[in-house]
Amino acid sequence: AIVNRAMFVTVLWRLEGSPIVADSPIDFYDVPDNEWYTVAVNWATTIGIVKGYGDGLFGPMDDLTHEQIMAILNRYAVYKKWSENVIGNADDFYTNSEWAENNVFWADINGMFDGIGSDISDLTEGADRAELAAYLSRFCARFMTE
């Protein structure tokens, strides 16, 4: 199954220990107050790892794309001080949006795409659970070594 945006943010929130962010109202019109993912989206927004689409929309049930995964993982690594922001051009092998260029470059140099072969080249497509699990495994192996 394709992962949605709410699922991924909830996974990272749980990885972080399910913190509660006090006095931080949800900035997204499409994230209701009492859904299973509300607190996770609030946390992720507060620490700056998700930004939404603009106009007050997060799209919690929208398919999570490979490039969105890389953007969120990049921001999470920077938030945790495990990595720094990088600027660079992604490999021409990958199809990605212009906004994601630096995130895809970061992912590539940090091994997020290692071992996926040529199966995933269009990073604008939705990622399934197995692909997300592989990315998270690589991320944890690379950055969560303590």
LINWOMO-V552272 format. One record per pair of residues at least 12 apart in sequence whose ideal C-beta (glycine too) atoms are under 7 Angstrom apart, sorted by the first residue. I is the first residue (numbers start at 1). J is the second residue. Records with the same first field share a line. If there is no record, write none. Layout:
# LINWOMO-V552272
I->J, J
This chain:
# LINWOMO-V552272
1->128, 129
2->63, 126, 127, 128
3->64, 127, 128, 129, 132
4->60, 61, 62, 63, 64
5->58, 59, 60, 62, 64
6->37, 41, 60, 61
8->64, 69, 72, 132
9->37, 40, 41, 44, 50
10->37, 40
12->44, 76
13->40, 43, 44
19->43
20->39
21->42, 43, 46
24->42, 46
26->38, 41, 42
27->45, 56
28->41, 52, 56, 57, 58
29->56, 57
30->57, 58, 59, 60
31->58, 60
37->60
41->58, 60
47->79
48->75, 79
49->72, 75, 76, 79
50->72
63->126
64->126, 127
65->123, 124, 125, 126, 127
66->120, 123, 125, 127
67->96, 97, 100, 103, 104, 123, 124
69->127, 132, 135
70->100, 103, 104, 106, 107, 112
71->100, 103
73->112, 135, 139
74->103, 106, 107
77->143
82->143
83->110, 143
86->102, 105, 106, 109
87->102
88->102, 105
89->101, 105
90->104, 105, 108
91->108
93->121
94->121, 123
95->121, 122, 123, 124
96->123, 124
97->124
100->123
104->123
110->142
111->138, 142
112->135, 138, 139
114->138
